[in-house]
Amino acid sequence: MPTNIEKIRKDKKLTQDEVAKQLWITRQTFSKLEKGQIEPTLSQTIKLSKLFWVKIEKFIKDIWNKESQEVTMQENYLKKLVEHEKERCFKNYIKDSRDAMIVLWWIALNWMWDLLWTPKGKYTLKNVKIEDIILTWTTPETNEITINKANRSVTELKKIIKNDKKILKQIKKVAIYSTEPVLLRKTWENKYKSFDWMHRIVWHIIKWKEYIEAYVLENQSEFLPNIEPHVIYDIIKAYQRSKRTEIDKQEFIWAIKLMARNTENTKKLLKNRFNSKYIMDDDLQKLIKNVILL
């Protein structure tokens, strides 16, 4: 059983509490695991290898002191882990098919949508100053602190947690340690916003780190991002449910024009996906045509 996990953990400057939090176990349980009194589960093994930034084959061979042939196919482990997580997620959270769609959407795509819809994007790995990042969503409870009290400012948040231990304790609950770089994009204010959740950035803040390693989208000004088709569809349905007054028509055109001006694929979607073959509404098609011809 493991004899040098403690050494690696300390080399990474991690506490037992921090590692235990990543494994979703108590510090006491992790202490037993570290001492070799219990064996980690499959899921915990993979999480530890990622957390310590060690290839899983090497983790098994060098840290468990077992031969790597016991996990010859990392892919098999990953497949089992996927099945395990799917079963856990659906067993605990899914009540019906509608809930399933919502959960799958949030797990798979939501926080990465901008990333997925910028196929021409070029990313550079660099160290970004923490105070140049704009704070965004964490949890409903901590949003009151990060967004309202700190006004999305890392500098202000540092002042708050320095002077208020109660708030610091709240913020610690959402902080997650990870060795993987975060994904950032620049804003028009020449600041940075995170593609994914803020939990890893928050960890760097409470540890008073000055910089964070990140992949930064460098060429976003050179092209327009794509838009999700359902966004256009939702606006179309909203218009179809309206009384179709002149104001309704004008506002529909303004909304579609705004998207066409700021996204790469709006006109293409209107022409190929929301044409008269799919939406048989002559009045609506006249409005769409106005946008396509711009």
C-alpha positions as YAML, in Angstrom:
chain: A
units: angstrom
residues:
- id: 1
  name: MET
  ca: [0.00, 0.00, 0.00]
- id: 2
  name: PRO
  ca: [1.04, 3.66, -0.43]
- id: 3
  name: THR
  ca: [4.03, 4.74, 1.59]
- id: 4
  name: ASN
  ca: [4.96, 8.00, -0.15]
- id: 5
  name: ILE
  ca: [1.62, 9.72, -0.87]
- id: 6
  name: GLU
  ca: [2.30, 11.94, 2.13]
- id: 7
  name: LYS
  ca: [5.65, 12.98, 0.68]
- id: 8
  name: ILE
  ca: [4.12, 13.86, -2.69]
- id: 9
  name: ARG
  ca: [1.27, 15.73, -1.02]
- id: 10
  name: LYS
  ca: [3.70, 17.83, 1.01]
- id: 11
  name: ASP
  ca: [5.88, 18.43, -2.07]
- id: 12
  name: LYS
  ca: [2.75, 19.87, -3.71]
- id: 13
  name: LYS
  ca: [2.16, 22.01, -0.61]
- id: 14
  name: LEU
  ca: [-1.26, 20.51, -0.03]
- id: 15
  name: THR
  ca: [-2.91, 19.83, 3.30]
- id: 16
  name: GLN
  ca: [-4.80, 16.65, 4.12]
- id: 17
  name: ASP
  ca: [-8.00, 18.69, 4.22]
- id: 18
  name: GLU
  ca: [-7.45, 20.02, 0.69]
- id: 19
  name: VAL
  ca: [-6.82, 16.58, -0.78]
- id: 20
  name: ALA
  ca: [-9.70, 15.03, 1.17]
- id: 21
  name: LYS
  ca: [-12.03, 17.70, -0.21]
- id: 22
  name: GLN
  ca: [-11.04, 16.77, -3.76]
- id: 23
  name: LEU
  ca: [-11.77, 13.12, -3.02]
- id: 24
  name: TRP
  ca: [-15.07, 13.92, -1.29]
- id: 25
  name: ILE
  ca: [-13.97, 12.18, 1.90]
- id: 26
  name: THR
  ca: [-13.15, 13.32, 5.43]
- id: 27
  name: ARG
  ca: [-9.63, 14.24, 6.50]
- id: 28
  name: GLN
  ca: [-9.65, 11.25, 8.87]
- id: 29
  name: THR
  ca: [-10.46, 8.87, 6.00]
- id: 30
  name: PHE
  ca: [-7.71, 10.36, 3.85]
- id: 31
  name: SER
  ca: [-5.25, 10.01, 6.73]
- id: 32
  name: LYS
  ca: [-6.00, 6.27, 6.83]
- id: 33
  name: LEU
  ca: [-5.56, 6.08, 3.07]
- id: 34
  name: GLU
  ca: [-2.24, 7.92, 3.32]
- id: 35
  name: LYS
  ca: [-1.03, 5.49, 5.97]
- id: 36
  name: GLY
  ca: [-2.06, 2.50, 3.86]
- id: 37
  name: GLN
  ca: [-4.76, 1.38, 6.28]
- id: 38
  name: ILE
  ca: [-7.40, 1.45, 3.53]
- id: 39
  name: GLU
  ca: [-7.23, 1.30, -0.26]
- id: 40
  name: PRO
  ca: [-8.49, 4.13, -2.47]
- id: 41
  name: THR
  ca: [-11.39, 3.43, -4.79]
- id: 42
  name: LEU
  ca: [-11.04, 3.54, -8.57]
- id: 43
  name: SER
  ca: [-12.46, 7.06, -8.69]
- id: 44
  name: GLN
  ca: [-10.13, 8.24, -5.90]
- id: 45
  name: THR
  ca: [-7.10, 6.69, -7.61]
- id: 46
  name: ILE
  ca: [-7.69, 8.63, -10.81]
- id: 47
  name: LYS
  ca: [-8.41, 11.85, -8.91]
- id: 48
  name: LEU
  ca: [-5.19, 11.48, -6.92]
- id: 49
  name: SER
  ca: [-3.11, 10.90, -10.03]
- id: 50
  name: LYS
  ca: [-4.56, 14.05, -11.61]
- id: 51
  name: LEU
  ca: [-4.25, 16.07, -8.42]
- id: 52
  name: PHE
  ca: [-0.59, 15.10, -7.98]
- id: 53
  name: TRP
  ca: [0.02, 15.56, -11.72]
- id: 54
  name: VAL
  ca: [1.30, 11.99, -12.06]
- id: 55
  name: LYS
  ca: [0.41, 9.66, -14.95]
- id: 56
  name: ILE
  ca: [-1.89, 6.97, -13.67]
- id: 57
  name: GLU
  ca: [0.43, 4.14, -14.78]
- id: 58
  name: LYS
  ca: [3.31, 5.69, -12.84]
- id: 59
  name: PHE
  ca: [1.00, 6.38, -9.91]
- id: 60
  name: ILE
  ca: [0.05, 2.73, -9.65]
- id: 61
  name: LYS
  ca: [3.57, 1.42, -10.15]
- id: 62
  name: ASP
  ca: [5.61, 3.89, -8.10]
- id: 63
  name: ILE
  ca: [3.19, 5.04, -5.44]
- id: 64
  name: TRP
  ca: [1.24, 1.88, -4.85]
- id: 65
  name: ASN
  ca: [4.41, -0.17, -5.41]
- id: 66
  name: LYS
  ca: [2.46, -2.47, -7.73]
- id: 67
  name: GLU
  ca: [3.21, -3.44, -11.29]
- id: 68
  name: SER
  ca: [1.71, -1.18, -13.96]
- id: 69
  name: GLN
  ca: [0.22, -4.18, -15.78]
- id: 70
  name: GLU
  ca: [-2.55, -4.13, -13.17]
- id: 71
  name: VAL
  ca: [-3.83, -1.05, -14.99]
- id: 72
  name: THR
  ca: [-2.46, -1.73, -18.44]
- id: 73
  name: MET
  ca: [-5.33, 0.00, -20.14]
- id: 74
  name: GLN
  ca: [-5.97, 3.43, -18.72]
- id: 75
  name: GLU
  ca: [-8.89, 3.64, -21.09]
- id: 76
  name: ASN
  ca: [-10.62, 0.81, -19.24]
- id: 77
  name: TYR
  ca: [-10.28, 2.71, -15.99]
- id: 78
  name: LEU
  ca: [-11.70, 5.84, -17.56]
- id: 79
  name: LYS
  ca: [-14.64, 3.95, -19.05]
- id: 80
  name: LYS
  ca: [-15.42, 2.42, -15.67]
- id: 81
  name: LEU
  ca: [-15.14, 5.81, -14.03]
- id: 82
  name: VAL
  ca: [-17.53, 7.34, -16.56]
- id: 83
  name: GLU
  ca: [-20.06, 4.60, -15.88]
- id: 84
  name: HIS
  ca: [-19.61, 5.02, -12.15]
- id: 85
  name: GLU
  ca: [-20.14, 8.80, -12.31]
- id: 86
  name: LYS
  ca: [-23.14, 8.45, -14.63]
- id: 87
  name: GLU
  ca: [-24.75, 5.97, -12.26]
- id: 88
  name: ARG
  ca: [-24.01, 8.14, -9.23]
- id: 89
  name: CYS
  ca: [-25.29, 11.29, -10.89]
- id: 90
  name: PHE
  ca: [-28.47, 9.81, -12.29]
- id: 91
  name: LYS
  ca: [-29.22, 7.84, -9.13]
- id: 92
  name: ASN
  ca: [-28.92, 10.89, -6.89]
- id: 93
  name: TYR
  ca: [-30.20, 13.74, -9.01]
- id: 94
  name: ILE
  ca: [-32.30, 12.64, -11.94]
- id: 95
  name: LYS
  ca: [-36.04, 12.39, -11.40]
- id: 96
  name: ASP
  ca: [-37.37, 12.37, -14.96]
- id: 97
  name: SER
  ca: [-36.27, 12.84, -18.57]
- id: 98
  name: ARG
  ca: [-36.55, 16.63, -18.36]
- id: 99
  name: ASP
  ca: [-34.20, 16.69, -15.37]
- id: 100
  name: ALA
  ca: [-31.84, 14.38, -17.25]
- id: 101
  name: MET
  ca: [-31.57, 16.82, -20.13]
- id: 102
  name: ILE
  ca: [-30.89, 19.71, -17.77]
- id: 103
  name: VAL
  ca: [-28.20, 17.83, -15.82]
- id: 104
  name: LEU
  ca: [-26.47, 16.54, -18.93]
- id: 105
  name: TRP
  ca: [-26.46, 20.03, -20.41]
- id: 106
  name: TRP
  ca: [-24.85, 21.59, -17.34]
- id: 107
  name: ILE
  ca: [-22.31, 18.80, -16.88]
- id: 108
  name: ALA
  ca: [-21.22, 18.57, -20.49]
- id: 109
  name: LEU
  ca: [-21.48, 21.94, -22.11]
- id: 110
  name: ASN
  ca: [-22.66, 24.95, -20.18]
- id: 111
  name: TRP
  ca: [-19.42, 26.30, -18.74]
- id: 112
  name: MET
  ca: [-17.48, 25.50, -21.93]
- id: 113
  name: TRP
  ca: [-19.93, 26.86, -24.47]
- id: 114
  name: ASP
  ca: [-17.85, 29.90, -25.49]
- id: 115
  name: LEU
  ca: [-14.84, 27.62, -25.83]
- id: 116
  name: LEU
  ca: [-16.67, 25.12, -28.01]
- id: 117
  name: TRP
  ca: [-18.13, 27.82, -30.21]
- id: 118
  name: THR
  ca: [-14.81, 29.51, -30.98]
- id: 119
  name: PRO
  ca: [-13.30, 26.90, -33.34]
- id: 120
  name: LYS
  ca: [-10.80, 29.40, -34.75]
- id: 121
  name: GLY
  ca: [-9.60, 30.39, -31.32]
- id: 122
  name: LYS
  ca: [-5.91, 30.24, -30.48]
- id: 123
  name: TYR
  ca: [-4.92, 29.72, -26.87]
- id: 124
  name: THR
  ca: [-1.64, 30.62, -25.21]
- id: 125
  name: LEU
  ca: [-0.49, 29.17, -21.90]
- id: 126
  name: LYS
  ca: [0.64, 32.00, -19.65]
- id: 127
  name: ASN
  ca: [0.72, 33.24, -16.07]
- id: 128
  name: VAL
  ca: [-2.04, 35.78, -15.51]
- id: 129
  name: LYS
  ca: [-2.13, 38.23, -12.65]
- id: 130
  name: ILE
  ca: [-4.96, 37.22, -10.31]
- id: 131
  name: GLU
  ca: [-6.10, 40.81, -9.80]
- id: 132
  name: ASP
  ca: [-6.69, 41.20, -13.55]
- id: 133
  name: ILE
  ca: [-9.48, 38.59, -13.42]
- id: 134
  name: ILE
  ca: [-13.12, 39.66, -13.06]
- id: 135
  name: LEU
  ca: [-15.01, 37.60, -10.50]
- id: 136
  name: THR
  ca: [-18.07, 35.81, -11.85]
- id: 137
  name: TRP
  ca: [-20.40, 33.05, -10.64]
- id: 138
  name: THR
  ca: [-19.42, 30.72, -7.80]
- id: 139
  name: THR
  ca: [-22.50, 29.69, -5.81]
- id: 140
  name: PRO
  ca: [-25.70, 31.58, -4.93]
- id: 141
  name: GLU
  ca: [-24.43, 32.01, -1.35]
- id: 142
  name: THR
  ca: [-20.99, 33.35, -2.21]
- id: 143
  name: ASN
  ca: [-22.19, 35.46, -5.15]
- id: 144
  name: GLU
  ca: [-23.45, 37.92, -2.56]
- id: 145
  name: ILE
  ca: [-19.82, 38.35, -1.49]
- id: 146
  name: THR
  ca: [-17.86, 38.06, -4.75]
- id: 147
  name: ILE
  ca: [-20.26, 39.98, -6.98]
- id: 148
  name: ASN
  ca: [-22.20, 42.34, -4.73]
- id: 149
  name: LYS
  ca: [-19.83, 43.13, -1.85]
- id: 150
  name: ALA
  ca: [-16.53, 42.84, -3.76]
- id: 151
  name: ASN
  ca: [-18.08, 44.26, -6.96]
- id: 152
  name: ARG
  ca: [-16.39, 41.44, -8.97]
- id: 153
  name: SER
  ca: [-12.97, 42.78, -7.94]
- id: 154
  name: VAL
  ca: [-10.25, 40.40, -6.69]
- id: 155
  name: THR
  ca: [-8.57, 43.32, -4.92]
- id: 156
  name: GLU
  ca: [-11.76, 44.13, -3.01]
- id: 157
  name: LEU
  ca: [-12.38, 40.47, -2.18]
- id: 158
  name: LYS
  ca: [-8.89, 40.19, -0.69]
- id: 159
  name: LYS
  ca: [-9.62, 43.18, 1.55]
- id: 160
  name: ILE
  ca: [-12.90, 41.63, 2.68]
- id: 161
  name: ILE
  ca: [-11.53, 38.17, 3.54]
- id: 162
  name: LYS
  ca: [-8.50, 39.72, 5.25]
- id: 163
  name: ASN
  ca: [-10.73, 41.60, 7.69]
- id: 164
  name: ASP
  ca: [-13.63, 39.18, 8.06]
- id: 165
  name: LYS
  ca: [-12.86, 35.60, 9.12]
- id: 166
  name: LYS
  ca: [-16.51, 34.60, 8.83]
- id: 167
  name: ILE
  ca: [-16.60, 35.56, 5.16]
- id: 168
  name: LEU
  ca: [-13.22, 33.90, 4.59]
- id: 169
  name: LYS
  ca: [-14.70, 30.68, 5.97]
- id: 170
  name: GLN
  ca: [-17.60, 30.95, 3.52]
- id: 171
  name: ILE
  ca: [-15.28, 31.55, 0.58]
- id: 172
  name: LYS
  ca: [-13.10, 28.58, 1.53]
- id: 173
  name: LYS
  ca: [-16.08, 26.28, 1.03]
- id: 174
  name: VAL
  ca: [-16.13, 26.95, -2.72]
- id: 175
  name: ALA
  ca: [-12.37, 26.97, -3.27]
- id: 176
  name: ILE
  ca: [-11.04, 23.97, -5.19]
- id: 177
  name: TYR
  ca: [-7.38, 23.13, -5.70]
- id: 178
  name: SER
  ca: [-6.31, 21.93, -9.13]
- id: 179
  name: THR
  ca: [-3.03, 21.75, -11.01]
- id: 180
  name: GLU
  ca: [-4.77, 22.22, -14.37]
- id: 181
  name: PRO
  ca: [-4.69, 25.68, -15.98]
- id: 182
  name: VAL
  ca: [-7.92, 27.66, -16.09]
- id: 183
  name: LEU
  ca: [-9.45, 28.96, -19.34]
- id: 184
  name: LEU
  ca: [-9.65, 32.73, -19.73]
- id: 185
  name: ARG
  ca: [-10.69, 35.28, -22.32]
- id: 186
  name: LYS
  ca: [-10.02, 39.01, -22.41]
- id: 187
  name: THR
  ca: [-12.78, 41.57, -21.94]
- id: 188
  name: TRP
  ca: [-13.14, 44.97, -23.58]
- id: 189
  name: GLU
  ca: [-11.76, 46.43, -20.32]
- id: 190
  name: ASN
  ca: [-8.53, 44.49, -20.94]
- id: 191
  name: LYS
  ca: [-9.35, 42.28, -17.97]
- id: 192
  name: TYR
  ca: [-9.95, 38.53, -17.97]
- id: 193
  name: LYS
  ca: [-13.07, 36.41, -17.52]
- id: 194
  name: SER
  ca: [-13.12, 32.70, -16.85]
- id: 195
  name: PHE
  ca: [-14.73, 30.23, -19.25]
- id: 196
  name: ASP
  ca: [-15.25, 27.74, -16.44]
- id: 197
  name: TRP
  ca: [-16.34, 28.07, -12.84]
- id: 198
  name: MET
  ca: [-14.43, 30.35, -10.47]
- id: 199
  name: HIS
  ca: [-13.68, 27.73, -7.80]
- id: 200
  name: ARG
  ca: [-10.04, 27.20, -8.80]
- id: 201
  name: ILE
  ca: [-9.43, 30.93, -9.10]
- id: 202
  name: VAL
  ca: [-10.97, 31.45, -5.66]
- id: 203
  name: TRP
  ca: [-8.50, 28.89, -4.25]
- id: 204
  name: HIS
  ca: [-5.60, 30.98, -5.59]
- id: 205
  name: ILE
  ca: [-7.12, 34.10, -4.05]
- id: 206
  name: ILE
  ca: [-7.47, 32.70, -0.53]
- id: 207
  name: LYS
  ca: [-3.92, 31.34, -0.78]
- id: 208
  name: TRP
  ca: [-2.79, 34.89, -1.67]
- id: 209
  name: LYS
  ca: [-1.28, 33.77, -4.95]
- id: 210
  name: GLU
  ca: [-0.26, 36.59, -7.27]
- id: 211
  name: TYR
  ca: [-0.55, 34.68, -10.54]
- id: 212
  name: ILE
  ca: [-2.52, 31.76, -11.96]
- id: 213
  name: GLU
  ca: [-1.61, 29.55, -14.92]
- id: 214
  name: ALA
  ca: [-4.17, 29.88, -17.69]
- id: 215
  name: TYR
  ca: [-4.90, 29.20, -21.32]
- id: 216
  name: VAL
  ca: [-5.88, 32.59, -22.73]
- id: 217
  name: LEU
  ca: [-7.86, 33.08, -25.92]
- id: 218
  name: GLU
  ca: [-5.58, 35.43, -27.84]
- id: 219
  name: ASN
  ca: [-7.26, 36.15, -31.17]
- id: 220
  name: GLN
  ca: [-10.89, 36.68, -30.21]
- id: 221
  name: SER
  ca: [-10.94, 40.12, -31.88]
- id: 222
  name: GLU
  ca: [-10.09, 38.52, -35.24]
- id: 223
  name: PHE
  ca: [-13.34, 36.57, -35.58]
- id: 224
  name: LEU
  ca: [-16.88, 36.38, -34.29]
- id: 225
  name: PRO
  ca: [-18.02, 33.48, -32.12]
- id: 226
  name: ASN
  ca: [-20.85, 31.20, -33.16]
- id: 227
  name: ILE
  ca: [-24.22, 31.26, -31.45]
- id: 228
  name: GLU
  ca: [-26.29, 28.36, -30.16]
- id: 229
  name: PRO
  ca: [-29.16, 27.63, -32.59]
- id: 230
  name: HIS
  ca: [-31.69, 27.40, -29.78]
- id: 231
  name: VAL
  ca: [-31.11, 31.08, -28.91]
- id: 232
  name: ILE
  ca: [-32.46, 32.11, -32.31]
- id: 233
  name: TYR
  ca: [-35.23, 29.54, -32.01]
- id: 234
  name: ASP
  ca: [-36.29, 30.96, -28.63]
- id: 235
  name: ILE
  ca: [-36.58, 34.47, -30.10]
- id: 236
  name: ILE
  ca: [-38.58, 33.11, -33.05]
- id: 237
  name: LYS
  ca: [-40.98, 31.31, -30.70]
- id: 238
  name: ALA
  ca: [-41.33, 34.42, -28.54]
- id: 239
  name: TYR
  ca: [-42.36, 36.42, -31.62]
- id: 240
  name: GLN
  ca: [-44.79, 33.73, -32.74]
- id: 241
  name: ARG
  ca: [-46.47, 33.85, -29.33]
- id: 242
  name: SER
  ca: [-46.77, 37.64, -29.44]
- id: 243
  name: LYS
  ca: [-49.67, 39.67, -30.84]
- id: 244
  name: ARG
  ca: [-47.42, 40.56, -33.80]
- id: 245
  name: THR
  ca: [-47.85, 44.28, -33.39]
- id: 246
  name: GLU
  ca: [-45.54, 46.69, -35.17]
- id: 247
  name: ILE
  ca: [-43.53, 46.98, -31.95]
- id: 248
  name: ASP
  ca: [-43.23, 43.17, -31.75]
- id: 249
  name: LYS
  ca: [-41.98, 43.05, -35.35]
- id: 250
  name: GLN
  ca: [-39.46, 45.83, -34.82]
- id: 251
  name: GLU
  ca: [-38.11, 44.32, -31.62]
- id: 252
  name: PHE
  ca: [-37.78, 40.90, -33.27]
- id: 253
  name: ILE
  ca: [-35.75, 42.45, -36.12]
- id: 254
  name: TRP
  ca: [-33.56, 44.37, -33.64]
- id: 255
  name: ALA
  ca: [-32.84, 41.20, -31.64]
- id: 256
  name: ILE
  ca: [-31.92, 39.18, -34.72]
- id: 257
  name: LYS
  ca: [-29.84, 42.05, -36.15]
- id: 258
  name: LEU
  ca: [-27.90, 42.30, -32.89]
- id: 259
  name: MET
  ca: [-27.01, 38.60, -33.07]
- id: 260
  name: ALA
  ca: [-26.18, 38.78, -36.79]
- id: 261
  name: ARG
  ca: [-23.80, 41.67, -36.16]
- id: 262
  name: ASN
  ca: [-21.99, 40.00, -33.29]
- id: 263
  name: THR
  ca: [-21.94, 36.30, -34.21]
- id: 264
  name: GLU
  ca: [-20.49, 34.32, -37.08]
- id: 265
  name: ASN
  ca: [-23.35, 31.97, -37.88]
- id: 266
  name: THR
  ca: [-26.66, 33.78, -37.30]
- id: 267
  name: LYS
  ca: [-27.39, 34.51, -40.97]
- id: 268
  name: LYS
  ca: [-26.33, 31.01, -41.97]
- id: 269
  name: LEU
  ca: [-28.71, 29.50, -39.41]
- id: 270
  name: LEU
  ca: [-31.56, 31.74, -40.55]
- id: 271
  name: LYS
  ca: [-30.98, 30.75, -44.16]
- id: 272
  name: ASN
  ca: [-30.40, 27.01, -43.73]
- id: 273
  name: ARG
  ca: [-32.08, 25.99, -40.50]
- id: 274
  name: PHE
  ca: [-34.93, 28.43, -39.94]
- id: 275
  name: ASN
  ca: [-36.11, 28.85, -43.51]
- id: 276
  name: SER
  ca: [-39.65, 28.29, -44.85]
- id: 277
  name: LYS
  ca: [-39.11, 24.52, -45.11]
- id: 278
  name: TYR
  ca: [-38.79, 24.26, -41.36]
- id: 279
  name: ILE
  ca: [-40.78, 27.28, -40.17]
- id: 280
  name: MET
  ca: [-43.84, 27.70, -42.37]
- id: 281
  name: ASP
  ca: [-44.77, 31.20, -41.30]
- id: 282
  name: ASP
  ca: [-44.88, 33.73, -44.17]
- id: 283
  name: ASP
  ca: [-45.04, 36.76, -41.90]
- id: 284
  name: LEU
  ca: [-42.02, 35.60, -39.91]
- id: 285
  name: GLN
  ca: [-40.06, 34.65, -43.03]
- id: 286
  name: LYS
  ca: [-40.44, 38.20, -44.37]
- id: 287
  name: LEU
  ca: [-38.83, 39.55, -41.21]
- id: 288
  name: ILE
  ca: [-36.03, 36.95, -41.39]
- id: 289
  name: LYS
  ca: [-35.40, 37.87, -45.02]
- id: 290
  name: ASN
  ca: [-34.80, 41.49, -43.98]
- id: 291
  name: VAL
  ca: [-31.96, 40.35, -41.76]
- id: 292
  name: ILE
  ca: [-30.42, 37.91, -44.26]
- id: 293
  name: LEU
  ca: [-30.26, 40.62, -46.93]
- id: 294
  name: LEU
  ca: [-28.36, 43.04, -44.67]
...
